[in-house]
């Protein structure tokens, strides 16, 4: 896993587009993620230095404790099946453990992403029964 920079935006934009039909990367938002204390963008590169996968972790504290969400885990189609998704999530979890804080970690995945859902279950994540609501503000 390596760091990335704004120069990698085109590759991040390509991966973001694979998350859903409506997902779109924004250069200013990517810059914000890269400098934020509360988020960390992890990338996996192939042998040519191209970003082959990514995952983001967002950390926050609320009255009930410290929480982290793993977001936007995606791997290029031609690089799937090589364990990159697992390695990305493992790196995120190692990063959280190394912080010295105890985090309750959550992530979401569409039911149609069967391989991703199987991966998360195999890593010890438990499916939570909840309703997720969203609103653009």
Order of alpha helices (4+ residues) and beta strands (2+ residues): alpha-alpha-beta-beta-beta-alpha-beta-alpha
